[in-house]
Amino acid sequence: MQDQPTSPASVPEERIESASEILRALAARPEPHIPFGDVVTAAGSRVHGIALFIFVLPETLPLPLPSASGILGIPLLIISAHLAIFGEASHLPQRVLDLKIPRSIFVAIARYIGPMLQWLEQLSRPRWGFFVREERAMGILCLYLSIILWLPLPLVNAPPAICLAAVALGIIHRDGMLIAAGLAGAVALTAMLFLVGEWITRLAHWMLAFIWK
């Protein structure tokens, strides 16, 4: 009896390792500094998403990571700009791949954010493919949020970081709903910054008028 050909529908899909699994594996490694090229290898085709996600996570919550912004901020801008220009299928610049990230960052992320990330991953799934396919537009959005993240404004780091983390997680899991949520958050954040700027401008004009009256 001949073997029946296997139909495409009966072939199991290749399992995609989740972001929380990748982070736990990196946190369990013995070396004190982990080359970012190893992170890229673990991420596979979702390299921009996992790269953005790892670099922005310490900005979303007050983690005990001294000088985290100085270590992680510049790569956010480089990766976002690279995604906007070249798309998701391109390789990251060598200067990013050569970076060595302290293992303590992965340990802190896995400890403080891991449980919440696992819960979120249970709700995430591939959907809203239109947003997922717009790779360069996602890169522009990520670049915009990265620039806001670097503005010297008090108490403004967390909102753009959370929006950027949502977009990055959407890229990793091909979840357009998460990307749309990050976009909506970016629009709301822009409106808030505009209103705050207008209020500060009016206050400055009032103070100058009062002083020179």
Rosetta constraint file for C-alpha pairs under 8 A:
AtomPair CA 6 CA 10 HARMONIC 6.50 0.50
AtomPair CA 6 CA 11 HARMONIC 7.16 0.50
AtomPair CA 7 CA 11 HARMONIC 6.88 0.50
AtomPair CA 17 CA 21 HARMONIC 6.40 0.50
AtomPair CA 17 CA 22 HARMONIC 6.87 0.50
AtomPair CA 18 CA 22 HARMONIC 6.40 0.50
AtomPair CA 18 CA 121 HARMONIC 7.57 0.50
AtomPair CA 18 CA 172 HARMONIC 7.88 0.50
AtomPair CA 18 CA 173 HARMONIC 7.61 0.50
AtomPair CA 19 CA 23 HARMONIC 6.17 0.50
AtomPair CA 19 CA 50 HARMONIC 7.00 0.50
AtomPair CA 19 CA 169 HARMONIC 7.82 0.50
AtomPair CA 19 CA 172 HARMONIC 7.34 0.50
AtomPair CA 20 CA 24 HARMONIC 6.13 0.50
AtomPair CA 20 CA 110 HARMONIC 7.39 0.50
AtomPair CA 20 CA 114 HARMONIC 6.17 0.50
AtomPair CA 20 CA 117 HARMONIC 6.45 0.50
AtomPair CA 20 CA 118 HARMONIC 6.23 0.50
AtomPair CA 21 CA 25 HARMONIC 6.18 0.50
AtomPair CA 22 CA 26 HARMONIC 6.27 0.50
AtomPair CA 22 CA 42 HARMONIC 6.73 0.50
AtomPair CA 22 CA 43 HARMONIC 7.53 0.50
AtomPair CA 23 CA 27 HARMONIC 6.09 0.50
AtomPair CA 23 CA 106 HARMONIC 6.21 0.50
AtomPair CA 23 CA 109 HARMONIC 7.67 0.50
AtomPair CA 23 CA 110 HARMONIC 6.32 0.50
AtomPair CA 24 CA 28 HARMONIC 6.21 0.50
AtomPair CA 24 CA 106 HARMONIC 7.51 0.50
AtomPair CA 24 CA 107 HARMONIC 7.71 0.50
AtomPair CA 24 CA 110 HARMONIC 5.95 0.50
AtomPair CA 25 CA 29 HARMONIC 6.74 0.50
AtomPair CA 26 CA 34 HARMONIC 7.85 0.50
AtomPair CA 26 CA 39 HARMONIC 7.78 0.50
AtomPair CA 26 CA 103 HARMONIC 7.48 0.50
AtomPair CA 26 CA 106 HARMONIC 6.51 0.50
AtomPair CA 27 CA 103 HARMONIC 6.12 0.50
AtomPair CA 27 CA 104 HARMONIC 7.53 0.50
AtomPair CA 27 CA 106 HARMONIC 4.90 0.50
AtomPair CA 27 CA 107 HARMONIC 4.81 0.50
AtomPair CA 27 CA 110 HARMONIC 7.07 0.50
AtomPair CA 28 CA 107 HARMONIC 7.77 0.50
AtomPair CA 29 CA 103 HARMONIC 7.79 0.50
AtomPair CA 31 CA 103 HARMONIC 7.26 0.50
AtomPair CA 32 CA 102 HARMONIC 5.94 0.50
AtomPair CA 32 CA 103 HARMONIC 5.32 0.50
AtomPair CA 32 CA 104 HARMONIC 7.56 0.50
AtomPair CA 33 CA 100 HARMONIC 5.60 0.50
AtomPair CA 33 CA 101 HARMONIC 5.31 0.50
AtomPair CA 33 CA 102 HARMONIC 4.39 0.50
AtomPair CA 33 CA 103 HARMONIC 5.31 0.50
AtomPair CA 34 CA 38 HARMONIC 7.20 0.50
AtomPair CA 34 CA 100 HARMONIC 5.27 0.50
AtomPair CA 34 CA 101 HARMONIC 5.22 0.50
AtomPair CA 34 CA 102 HARMONIC 6.32 0.50
AtomPair CA 34 CA 103 HARMONIC 6.18 0.50
AtomPair CA 35 CA 39 HARMONIC 7.19 0.50
AtomPair CA 35 CA 97 HARMONIC 7.11 0.50
AtomPair CA 35 CA 98 HARMONIC 6.40 0.50
AtomPair CA 35 CA 99 HARMONIC 5.87 0.50
AtomPair CA 35 CA 100 HARMONIC 4.35 0.50
AtomPair CA 35 CA 101 HARMONIC 6.32 0.50
AtomPair CA 36 CA 40 HARMONIC 6.39 0.50
AtomPair CA 36 CA 96 HARMONIC 7.06 0.50
AtomPair CA 36 CA 97 HARMONIC 5.08 0.50
AtomPair CA 36 CA 98 HARMONIC 6.34 0.50
AtomPair CA 36 CA 99 HARMONIC 5.51 0.50
AtomPair CA 36 CA 100 HARMONIC 5.83 0.50
AtomPair CA 36 CA 101 HARMONIC 6.67 0.50
AtomPair CA 37 CA 41 HARMONIC 6.32 0.50
AtomPair CA 37 CA 97 HARMONIC 4.62 0.50
AtomPair CA 37 CA 98 HARMONIC 6.61 0.50
AtomPair CA 37 CA 99 HARMONIC 7.84 0.50
AtomPair CA 38 CA 42 HARMONIC 6.34 0.50
AtomPair CA 39 CA 43 HARMONIC 6.20 0.50
AtomPair CA 39 CA 51 HARMONIC 7.72 0.50
AtomPair CA 40 CA 44 HARMONIC 6.34 0.50
AtomPair CA 40 CA 47 HARMONIC 5.48 0.50
AtomPair CA 40 CA 50 HARMONIC 7.92 0.50
AtomPair CA 40 CA 51 HARMONIC 7.49 0.50
AtomPair CA 40 CA 97 HARMONIC 7.70 0.50
AtomPair CA 43 CA 47 HARMONIC 5.23 0.50
AtomPair CA 43 CA 50 HARMONIC 6.30 0.50
AtomPair CA 45 CA 88 HARMONIC 7.87 0.50
AtomPair CA 45 CA 89 HARMONIC 7.09 0.50
AtomPair CA 46 CA 50 HARMONIC 6.30 0.50
AtomPair CA 46 CA 88 HARMONIC 7.47 0.50
AtomPair CA 46 CA 171 HARMONIC 6.96 0.50
AtomPair CA 46 CA 172 HARMONIC 5.53 0.50
AtomPair CA 47 CA 51 HARMONIC 5.93 0.50
AtomPair CA 47 CA 88 HARMONIC 7.70 0.50
AtomPair CA 47 CA 92 HARMONIC 7.96 0.50
AtomPair CA 48 CA 52 HARMONIC 6.06 0.50
AtomPair CA 48 CA 79 HARMONIC 6.68 0.50
AtomPair CA 48 CA 80 HARMONIC 7.90 0.50
AtomPair CA 48 CA 83 HARMONIC 6.91 0.50
AtomPair CA 48 CA 88 HARMONIC 6.49 0.50
AtomPair CA 48 CA 92 HARMONIC 7.73 0.50
AtomPair CA 48 CA 168 HARMONIC 7.78 0.50
AtomPair CA 48 CA 171 HARMONIC 7.98 0.50
AtomPair CA 49 CA 53 HARMONIC 6.03 0.50
AtomPair CA 49 CA 167 HARMONIC 7.95 0.50
AtomPair CA 49 CA 168 HARMONIC 4.54 0.50
AtomPair CA 49 CA 169 HARMONIC 6.50 0.50
AtomPair CA 49 CA 170 HARMONIC 7.81 0.50
AtomPair CA 49 CA 171 HARMONIC 5.18 0.50
AtomPair CA 49 CA 172 HARMONIC 5.22 0.50
AtomPair CA 50 CA 54 HARMONIC 6.06 0.50
AtomPair CA 50 CA 168 HARMONIC 6.71 0.50
AtomPair CA 50 CA 169 HARMONIC 7.47 0.50
AtomPair CA 50 CA 172 HARMONIC 6.34 0.50
AtomPair CA 51 CA 55 HARMONIC 6.26 0.50
AtomPair CA 51 CA 79 HARMONIC 7.51 0.50
AtomPair CA 52 CA 56 HARMONIC 6.01 0.50
AtomPair CA 52 CA 76 HARMONIC 6.13 0.50
AtomPair CA 52 CA 79 HARMONIC 6.97 0.50
AtomPair CA 52 CA 80 HARMONIC 7.58 0.50
AtomPair CA 52 CA 164 HARMONIC 7.79 0.50
AtomPair CA 52 CA 165 HARMONIC 7.35 0.50
AtomPair CA 52 CA 168 HARMONIC 5.92 0.50
AtomPair CA 53 CA 57 HARMONIC 5.98 0.50
AtomPair CA 53 CA 164 HARMONIC 7.72 0.50
AtomPair CA 53 CA 165 HARMONIC 5.45 0.50
AtomPair CA 53 CA 168 HARMONIC 5.31 0.50
AtomPair CA 53 CA 169 HARMONIC 6.61 0.50
AtomPair CA 54 CA 58 HARMONIC 7.80 0.50
AtomPair CA 55 CA 72 HARMONIC 5.35 0.50
AtomPair CA 55 CA 73 HARMONIC 7.22 0.50
AtomPair CA 55 CA 75 HARMONIC 7.32 0.50
AtomPair CA 55 CA 76 HARMONIC 6.42 0.50
AtomPair CA 56 CA 60 HARMONIC 6.87 0.50
AtomPair CA 56 CA 72 HARMONIC 7.42 0.50
AtomPair CA 56 CA 73 HARMONIC 7.86 0.50
AtomPair CA 56 CA 76 HARMONIC 7.26 0.50
AtomPair CA 56 CA 161 HARMONIC 5.98 0.50
AtomPair CA 56 CA 164 HARMONIC 7.18 0.50
AtomPair CA 56 CA 165 HARMONIC 6.35 0.50
AtomPair CA 57 CA 61 HARMONIC 7.36 0.50
AtomPair CA 57 CA 109 HARMONIC 7.26 0.50
AtomPair CA 57 CA 161 HARMONIC 7.29 0.50
AtomPair CA 57 CA 165 HARMONIC 6.68 0.50
AtomPair CA 58 CA 62 HARMONIC 7.22 0.50
AtomPair CA 58 CA 63 HARMONIC 6.13 0.50
AtomPair CA 58 CA 65 HARMONIC 7.58 0.50
AtomPair CA 58 CA 68 HARMONIC 6.92 0.50
AtomPair CA 58 CA 105 HARMONIC 7.83 0.50
AtomPair CA 58 CA 109 HARMONIC 7.16 0.50
AtomPair CA 59 CA 63 HARMONIC 7.92 0.50
AtomPair CA 59 CA 68 HARMONIC 7.95 0.50
AtomPair CA 59 CA 69 HARMONIC 7.32 0.50
AtomPair CA 59 CA 157 HARMONIC 6.58 0.50
AtomPair CA 59 CA 158 HARMONIC 6.18 0.50
AtomPair CA 59 CA 161 HARMONIC 5.87 0.50
AtomPair CA 60 CA 157 HARMONIC 7.40 0.50
AtomPair CA 60 CA 158 HARMONIC 4.87 0.50
AtomPair CA 60 CA 159 HARMONIC 7.57 0.50
AtomPair CA 60 CA 161 HARMONIC 5.26 0.50
AtomPair CA 60 CA 162 HARMONIC 5.55 0.50
AtomPair CA 60 CA 165 HARMONIC 7.96 0.50
AtomPair CA 61 CA 158 HARMONIC 6.89 0.50
AtomPair CA 63 CA 108 HARMONIC 7.12 0.50
AtomPair CA 63 CA 109 HARMONIC 8.00 0.50
AtomPair CA 63 CA 112 HARMONIC 7.66 0.50
AtomPair CA 64 CA 108 HARMONIC 7.57 0.50
AtomPair CA 65 CA 105 HARMONIC 6.97 0.50
AtomPair CA 65 CA 108 HARMONIC 7.89 0.50
AtomPair CA 67 CA 71 HARMONIC 6.45 0.50
AtomPair CA 68 CA 72 HARMONIC 5.95 0.50
AtomPair CA 68 CA 73 HARMONIC 7.94 0.50
AtomPair CA 69 CA 73 HARMONIC 5.25 0.50
AtomPair CA 70 CA 74 HARMONIC 7.49 0.50
AtomPair CA 72 CA 76 HARMONIC 6.85 0.50
AtomPair CA 73 CA 77 HARMONIC 6.99 0.50
AtomPair CA 73 CA 146 HARMONIC 7.95 0.50
AtomPair CA 73 CA 150 HARMONIC 7.65 0.50
AtomPair CA 74 CA 78 HARMONIC 6.45 0.50
AtomPair CA 75 CA 79 HARMONIC 5.89 0.50
AtomPair CA 75 CA 96 HARMONIC 6.66 0.50
AtomPair CA 76 CA 80 HARMONIC 6.02 0.50
AtomPair CA 76 CA 143 HARMONIC 7.74 0.50
AtomPair CA 76 CA 146 HARMONIC 6.28 0.50
AtomPair CA 77 CA 81 HARMONIC 6.06 0.50
AtomPair CA 77 CA 143 HARMONIC 5.97 0.50
AtomPair CA 77 CA 146 HARMONIC 5.92 0.50
AtomPair CA 77 CA 147 HARMONIC 7.24 0.50
AtomPair CA 78 CA 82 HARMONIC 6.05 0.50
AtomPair CA 78 CA 96 HARMONIC 7.99 0.50
AtomPair CA 79 CA 83 HARMONIC 6.16 0.50
AtomPair CA 79 CA 92 HARMONIC 7.17 0.50
AtomPair CA 80 CA 84 HARMONIC 6.21 0.50
AtomPair CA 80 CA 139 HARMONIC 5.08 0.50
AtomPair CA 80 CA 140 HARMONIC 6.96 0.50
AtomPair CA 80 CA 142 HARMONIC 5.44 0.50
AtomPair CA 80 CA 143 HARMONIC 4.82 0.50
AtomPair CA 80 CA 146 HARMONIC 7.72 0.50
AtomPair CA 81 CA 85 HARMONIC 6.18 0.50
AtomPair CA 81 CA 139 HARMONIC 6.32 0.50
AtomPair CA 81 CA 140 HARMONIC 7.03 0.50
AtomPair CA 81 CA 143 HARMONIC 5.92 0.50
AtomPair CA 82 CA 86 HARMONIC 5.80 0.50
AtomPair CA 82 CA 87 HARMONIC 7.24 0.50
AtomPair CA 82 CA 92 HARMONIC 7.18 0.50
AtomPair CA 82 CA 93 HARMONIC 7.93 0.50
AtomPair CA 82 CA 139 HARMONIC 7.46 0.50
AtomPair CA 83 CA 87 HARMONIC 4.68 0.50
AtomPair CA 83 CA 88 HARMONIC 5.81 0.50
AtomPair CA 83 CA 90 HARMONIC 7.99 0.50
AtomPair CA 83 CA 135 HARMONIC 7.04 0.50
AtomPair CA 83 CA 136 HARMONIC 6.00 0.50
AtomPair CA 83 CA 138 HARMONIC 7.71 0.50
AtomPair CA 83 CA 139 HARMONIC 4.76 0.50
AtomPair CA 83 CA 140 HARMONIC 7.86 0.50
AtomPair CA 84 CA 135 HARMONIC 7.11 0.50
AtomPair CA 84 CA 136 HARMONIC 4.14 0.50
AtomPair CA 84 CA 137 HARMONIC 6.47 0.50
AtomPair CA 84 CA 138 HARMONIC 6.95 0.50
AtomPair CA 84 CA 139 HARMONIC 3.90 0.50
AtomPair CA 84 CA 140 HARMONIC 5.22 0.50
AtomPair CA 84 CA 143 HARMONIC 7.81 0.50
AtomPair CA 85 CA 136 HARMONIC 6.46 0.50
AtomPair CA 85 CA 139 HARMONIC 7.68 0.50
AtomPair CA 86 CA 90 HARMONIC 6.07 0.50
AtomPair CA 86 CA 136 HARMONIC 7.31 0.50
AtomPair CA 87 CA 135 HARMONIC 5.51 0.50
AtomPair CA 87 CA 136 HARMONIC 5.43 0.50
AtomPair CA 87 CA 139 HARMONIC 7.68 0.50
AtomPair CA 88 CA 135 HARMONIC 6.17 0.50
AtomPair CA 88 CA 136 HARMONIC 7.89 0.50
AtomPair CA 92 CA 96 HARMONIC 6.71 0.50
AtomPair CA 92 CA 97 HARMONIC 6.90 0.50
AtomPair CA 93 CA 97 HARMONIC 6.61 0.50
AtomPair CA 94 CA 98 HARMONIC 6.05 0.50
AtomPair CA 95 CA 99 HARMONIC 6.70 0.50
AtomPair CA 101 CA 105 HARMONIC 7.38 0.50
AtomPair CA 102 CA 106 HARMONIC 7.60 0.50
AtomPair CA 103 CA 107 HARMONIC 6.30 0.50
AtomPair CA 104 CA 108 HARMONIC 6.02 0.50
AtomPair CA 105 CA 109 HARMONIC 6.15 0.50
AtomPair CA 106 CA 110 HARMONIC 6.01 0.50
AtomPair CA 107 CA 111 HARMONIC 6.12 0.50
AtomPair CA 108 CA 112 HARMONIC 5.95 0.50
AtomPair CA 108 CA 113 HARMONIC 7.85 0.50
AtomPair CA 109 CA 113 HARMONIC 5.25 0.50
AtomPair CA 109 CA 114 HARMONIC 6.36 0.50
AtomPair CA 110 CA 114 HARMONIC 4.40 0.50
AtomPair CA 110 CA 115 HARMONIC 7.83 0.50
AtomPair CA 111 CA 115 HARMONIC 7.72 0.50
AtomPair CA 113 CA 117 HARMONIC 6.00 0.50
AtomPair CA 114 CA 118 HARMONIC 6.12 0.50
AtomPair CA 115 CA 119 HARMONIC 6.40 0.50
AtomPair CA 116 CA 120 HARMONIC 6.27 0.50
AtomPair CA 117 CA 121 HARMONIC 6.12 0.50
AtomPair CA 118 CA 122 HARMONIC 6.44 0.50
AtomPair CA 119 CA 123 HARMONIC 7.00 0.50
AtomPair CA 120 CA 124 HARMONIC 6.38 0.50
AtomPair CA 121 CA 125 HARMONIC 7.82 0.50
AtomPair CA 124 CA 173 HARMONIC 6.98 0.50
AtomPair CA 124 CA 175 HARMONIC 6.40 0.50
AtomPair CA 124 CA 178 HARMONIC 7.95 0.50
AtomPair CA 125 CA 173 HARMONIC 6.28 0.50
AtomPair CA 125 CA 174 HARMONIC 6.96 0.50
AtomPair CA 125 CA 175 HARMONIC 5.57 0.50
AtomPair CA 126 CA 173 HARMONIC 6.24 0.50
AtomPair CA 126 CA 174 HARMONIC 4.78 0.50
AtomPair CA 126 CA 175 HARMONIC 4.59 0.50
AtomPair CA 126 CA 176 HARMONIC 7.17 0.50
AtomPair CA 127 CA 174 HARMONIC 6.84 0.50
AtomPair CA 127 CA 175 HARMONIC 5.14 0.50
AtomPair CA 127 CA 176 HARMONIC 5.53 0.50
AtomPair CA 127 CA 177 HARMONIC 6.78 0.50
AtomPair CA 128 CA 132 HARMONIC 7.13 0.50
AtomPair CA 128 CA 175 HARMONIC 6.65 0.50
AtomPair CA 128 CA 176 HARMONIC 4.47 0.50
AtomPair CA 128 CA 177 HARMONIC 6.09 0.50
AtomPair CA 129 CA 133 HARMONIC 6.15 0.50
AtomPair CA 129 CA 174 HARMONIC 7.38 0.50
AtomPair CA 129 CA 175 HARMONIC 7.43 0.50
AtomPair CA 129 CA 176 HARMONIC 5.78 0.50
AtomPair CA 130 CA 134 HARMONIC 6.67 0.50
AtomPair CA 130 CA 176 HARMONIC 7.07 0.50
AtomPair CA 131 CA 138 HARMONIC 7.96 0.50
AtomPair CA 131 CA 176 HARMONIC 5.01 0.50
AtomPair CA 131 CA 177 HARMONIC 7.95 0.50
AtomPair CA 131 CA 179 HARMONIC 6.68 0.50
AtomPair CA 131 CA 180 HARMONIC 7.06 0.50
AtomPair CA 132 CA 170 HARMONIC 7.64 0.50
AtomPair CA 132 CA 171 HARMONIC 6.56 0.50
AtomPair CA 132 CA 174 HARMONIC 5.96 0.50
AtomPair CA 132 CA 175 HARMONIC 6.92 0.50
AtomPair CA 132 CA 176 HARMONIC 5.37 0.50
AtomPair CA 132 CA 179 HARMONIC 7.56 0.50
AtomPair CA 134 CA 138 HARMONIC 6.24 0.50
AtomPair CA 135 CA 139 HARMONIC 6.32 0.50
AtomPair CA 136 CA 140 HARMONIC 6.31 0.50
AtomPair CA 137 CA 141 HARMONIC 6.28 0.50
AtomPair CA 138 CA 142 HARMONIC 6.11 0.50
AtomPair CA 138 CA 167 HARMONIC 7.66 0.50
AtomPair CA 139 CA 143 HARMONIC 6.06 0.50
AtomPair CA 140 CA 144 HARMONIC 6.14 0.50
AtomPair CA 141 CA 145 HARMONIC 6.29 0.50
AtomPair CA 141 CA 183 HARMONIC 7.35 0.50
AtomPair CA 142 CA 146 HARMONIC 6.04 0.50
AtomPair CA 142 CA 164 HARMONIC 6.06 0.50
AtomPair CA 142 CA 167 HARMONIC 7.57 0.50
AtomPair CA 143 CA 147 HARMONIC 6.22 0.50
AtomPair CA 144 CA 148 HARMONIC 6.40 0.50
AtomPair CA 145 CA 149 HARMONIC 6.08 0.50
AtomPair CA 145 CA 160 HARMONIC 5.50 0.50
AtomPair CA 145 CA 161 HARMONIC 7.36 0.50
AtomPair CA 145 CA 163 HARMONIC 7.58 0.50
AtomPair CA 145 CA 164 HARMONIC 6.35 0.50
AtomPair CA 145 CA 186 HARMONIC 7.14 0.50
AtomPair CA 146 CA 150 HARMONIC 6.55 0.50
AtomPair CA 146 CA 160 HARMONIC 7.41 0.50
AtomPair CA 146 CA 161 HARMONIC 7.77 0.50
AtomPair CA 146 CA 164 HARMONIC 7.64 0.50
AtomPair CA 147 CA 151 HARMONIC 6.61 0.50
AtomPair CA 148 CA 157 HARMONIC 7.99 0.50
AtomPair CA 148 CA 160 HARMONIC 6.73 0.50
AtomPair CA 149 CA 156 HARMONIC 7.21 0.50
AtomPair CA 149 CA 157 HARMONIC 5.33 0.50
AtomPair CA 149 CA 160 HARMONIC 5.91 0.50
AtomPair CA 149 CA 161 HARMONIC 6.69 0.50
AtomPair CA 150 CA 157 HARMONIC 7.74 0.50
AtomPair CA 153 CA 157 HARMONIC 7.97 0.50
AtomPair CA 156 CA 160 HARMONIC 7.35 0.50
AtomPair CA 157 CA 161 HARMONIC 6.19 0.50
AtomPair CA 158 CA 162 HARMONIC 6.01 0.50
AtomPair CA 159 CA 163 HARMONIC 6.34 0.50
AtomPair CA 159 CA 185 HARMONIC 7.90 0.50
AtomPair CA 159 CA 189 HARMONIC 7.31 0.50
AtomPair CA 160 CA 164 HARMONIC 6.02 0.50
AtomPair CA 160 CA 185 HARMONIC 7.88 0.50
AtomPair CA 160 CA 186 HARMONIC 6.88 0.50
AtomPair CA 160 CA 189 HARMONIC 7.41 0.50
AtomPair CA 161 CA 165 HARMONIC 6.02 0.50
AtomPair CA 162 CA 166 HARMONIC 6.20 0.50
AtomPair CA 162 CA 182 HARMONIC 7.76 0.50
AtomPair CA 163 CA 167 HARMONIC 6.42 0.50
AtomPair CA 163 CA 181 HARMONIC 7.46 0.50
AtomPair CA 163 CA 182 HARMONIC 4.32 0.50
AtomPair CA 163 CA 183 HARMONIC 7.20 0.50
AtomPair CA 163 CA 185 HARMONIC 5.85 0.50
AtomPair CA 163 CA 186 HARMONIC 6.45 0.50
AtomPair CA 164 CA 168 HARMONIC 6.14 0.50
AtomPair CA 164 CA 182 HARMONIC 6.37 0.50
AtomPair CA 165 CA 169 HARMONIC 6.03 0.50
AtomPair CA 165 CA 182 HARMONIC 7.84 0.50
AtomPair CA 166 CA 170 HARMONIC 6.09 0.50
AtomPair CA 166 CA 178 HARMONIC 5.51 0.50
AtomPair CA 166 CA 179 HARMONIC 6.18 0.50
AtomPair CA 166 CA 181 HARMONIC 7.03 0.50
AtomPair CA 166 CA 182 HARMONIC 5.34 0.50
AtomPair CA 167 CA 171 HARMONIC 6.30 0.50
AtomPair CA 167 CA 178 HARMONIC 6.02 0.50
AtomPair CA 167 CA 179 HARMONIC 4.32 0.50
AtomPair CA 167 CA 180 HARMONIC 7.66 0.50
AtomPair CA 167 CA 181 HARMONIC 7.69 0.50
AtomPair CA 167 CA 182 HARMONIC 5.33 0.50
AtomPair CA 167 CA 183 HARMONIC 7.66 0.50
AtomPair CA 168 CA 172 HARMONIC 6.33 0.50
AtomPair CA 168 CA 179 HARMONIC 7.60 0.50
AtomPair CA 169 CA 173 HARMONIC 6.22 0.50
AtomPair CA 169 CA 175 HARMONIC 7.70 0.50
AtomPair CA 169 CA 178 HARMONIC 7.13 0.50
AtomPair CA 169 CA 179 HARMONIC 7.89 0.50
AtomPair CA 170 CA 174 HARMONIC 5.38 0.50
AtomPair CA 170 CA 175 HARMONIC 4.42 0.50
AtomPair CA 170 CA 176 HARMONIC 5.97 0.50
AtomPair CA 170 CA 177 HARMONIC 7.27 0.50
AtomPair CA 170 CA 178 HARMONIC 4.95 0.50
AtomPair CA 170 CA 179 HARMONIC 5.20 0.50
AtomPair CA 171 CA 175 HARMONIC 6.60 0.50
AtomPair CA 171 CA 176 HARMONIC 7.80 0.50
AtomPair CA 171 CA 179 HARMONIC 7.38 0.50
AtomPair CA 175 CA 179 HARMONIC 6.79 0.50
AtomPair CA 176 CA 180 HARMONIC 6.04 0.50
AtomPair CA 177 CA 181 HARMONIC 6.14 0.50
AtomPair CA 178 CA 182 HARMONIC 6.26 0.50
AtomPair CA 179 CA 183 HARMONIC 6.24 0.50
AtomPair CA 180 CA 184 HARMONIC 6.13 0.50
AtomPair CA 181 CA 185 HARMONIC 6.13 0.50
AtomPair CA 182 CA 186 HARMONIC 6.17 0.50
AtomPair CA 183 CA 187 HARMONIC 6.33 0.50
AtomPair CA 184 CA 188 HARMONIC 6.26 0.50
AtomPair CA 185 CA 189 HARMONIC 5.99 0.50
AtomPair CA 186 CA 190 HARMONIC 6.07 0.50
AtomPair CA 187 CA 191 HARMONIC 6.30 0.50
AtomPair CA 188 CA 192 HARMONIC 6.20 0.50
AtomPair CA 189 CA 193 HARMONIC 6.15 0.50
AtomPair CA 190 CA 194 HARMONIC 6.10 0.50
AtomPair CA 191 CA 195 HARMONIC 6.19 0.50
AtomPair CA 192 CA 196 HARMONIC 6.12 0.50
AtomPair CA 193 CA 197 HARMONIC 5.97 0.50
AtomPair CA 194 CA 198 HARMONIC 6.12 0.50
AtomPair CA 195 CA 199 HARMONIC 6.11 0.50
AtomPair CA 196 CA 200 HARMONIC 6.14 0.50
AtomPair CA 197 CA 201 HARMONIC 6.11 0.50
AtomPair CA 198 CA 202 HARMONIC 6.20 0.50
AtomPair CA 199 CA 203 HARMONIC 6.12 0.50
AtomPair CA 200 CA 204 HARMONIC 6.09 0.50
AtomPair CA 201 CA 205 HARMONIC 6.24 0.50
AtomPair CA 202 CA 206 HARMONIC 6.15 0.50
AtomPair CA 203 CA 207 HARMONIC 6.14 0.50
AtomPair CA 204 CA 208 HARMONIC 6.15 0.50
AtomPair CA 205 CA 209 HARMONIC 6.07 0.50
AtomPair CA 206 CA 210 HARMONIC 6.08 0.50
AtomPair CA 207 CA 211 HARMONIC 6.12 0.50
AtomPair CA 208 CA 212 HARMONIC 6.14 0.50
AtomPair CA 209 CA 213 HARMONIC 5.76 0.50
